[in-house]
């Protein structure tokens, strides 16, 4: 997923940054831009983005890079906050203009959250530690969604051609 570069505000080590305190500050100061967390996670790199518009989280994206799996919108918020608890990783904060945020959401509607998230909403997503189980759920869902050759034949009523 490509986001406009914007202005780099901060670059930090994920584990050493006080995300809770700084998210409260971003909400209070009506921050517009996005946060990126790139971490060493489930068998490789993972990257998450949380998009803000005037102090409210409005979009989210998460990618399990090794597997080419992406999670967007409301589902991605949990993954992003999970990444904030990773042992190894970097975080970046970029400011954008209101118009840039609107364009990102206009061209990537799947990133939009069902409801804008304010301070109280965001605080409930913080985790006690990094969970590999969250990534495994995404991987299992992806594997389940892959249709086998026999499933395709059955769907078209061609079961008799299987194993011939």
N, C-alpha and C positions, 0 to 999 in steps of 0.2 A: 504494500500500500504506500503510495507516495503522498506526502503532505508538503505544503509549502514550507520552505526552510524557516521563514520568520526570523526573529531576533533571538539568539541564544541568551537566555537569562541566567541559567545555572547548569553546571554539569557536575554530578555528584556520584559517589559510590552509594549504591542502593541501600546497603546495610547500615551505613553511617548517617544517613539523612533522616531528619525527623519529619517524616511524611505527614503525620497527623497535624503537627503544628503548622507546617507550611501549606497544607491544603486549607486549613482554617483561614490562614492569611490570604490565600488566593481568593477564597470565597468572599471574605470581608472587603478585599481591595478590588472586587469585580474583575478579576483576571480574565483575559481573553487570549487564548492560545492553546497549547497542548503540552502534556507531559508524556515522556517516552521512558519506558523501563525495558532495558535489554539485559536479560539474565541468563545464567547457566541453569537450565532446568531439566526437564525430563529428556534425558539422552540427547542433549544439544541446546542450542540457543533458542530462546523464546523472546518475543518482543511484543510489548503492549503499548497502546496509546490511549490516553483519556483526553478528550477534547472539551475545552471550556469556552463559554460565551457569557461574558459579563458576570463571572463568578458562579455560574451554574454549569455542571457537567452536562453536555448535550450529545456526546457521541463517544463510542468506544470501539476499539479494534484490538485483537490479539492474534498472534501467529506463532505456531510451532514450526519453526523454520525447517528443521530436518525433514519433517513429514509433509510439508506443504499444506498444513491444515490451518484454517482461519476461523476465528469466532468473531462475530460482529454484533454491535448494538448492545441490548440489555444483557445478553449472555456473556459478553466480553468483559463487563465490569468486574465480575468475580475473579476472572483470570488476571486482570490488571492488578487488582489489589493483592492477589496471591503473589504476584511477581515482586511486589514491594517488600515481601518478607524473605526473599531469596538471599542466600549467603553471598553469592558472587554476581555482580552486575553493575551496570551504570545507569544513571538516570539523567535525563535532560529536560529542561523546561524551556519552551519556546513561546514567545509572545507573537500574536498575530493581530491583524486588524479584524474588526467585526465582519467586514466584507469577505475577508479570506476564510473565516470560519463558516460563514454562510455558503460560500462556494464549495468548500470541502463537503459539507452536508448535502448540498444540492446535487453534486456529482457522485456522491456515495451515500445514497439514502439508507442503505443497510447499516450504516454506522449509527444512525439516529437512535437515541434512547426513547422509549415509550413516554417517559416523563423526565423533565429536567431534574437533576439531582442537586440539592443544596447541601449545606453543612451537615445537618442531621442525617440526611439520606446517605451521604458519603461515609460518615463515621461508622455506620453499621457494617460496612464492607471490610474494615480492617481485620486482619487475621492474626492469630498468635504465632504462626510459623508457616513456612513454605510447604505446600502440599503437592506431592507428585500425583496423587489420586485425581486431581482436577484434570491434568493433562491426559491421564489414562482414560478418563471418561470420554474425552473428545476423540481420542484414538479409537476406542471401542465403537463409538457412534459412527465414525467414518468407515470402519471395517464392516459394520452391520449394513451400511447403506450401499455397499458394493454388491451388485447383482451377479450371481454366478451364471455360467453358460446354460446350465440346465434350467435355472429360474427363468431366463429369457425365453427358452424354447417352450416351457410350460405356459408362460404368459400369452404366447401366440398360438397355443393349442397344438404344438408340434412335439409333444412328449415322445411320440413314436420314433422320432429321429435321433433321440438321445441314445448313445452307446451303439450306433450303427457304423 
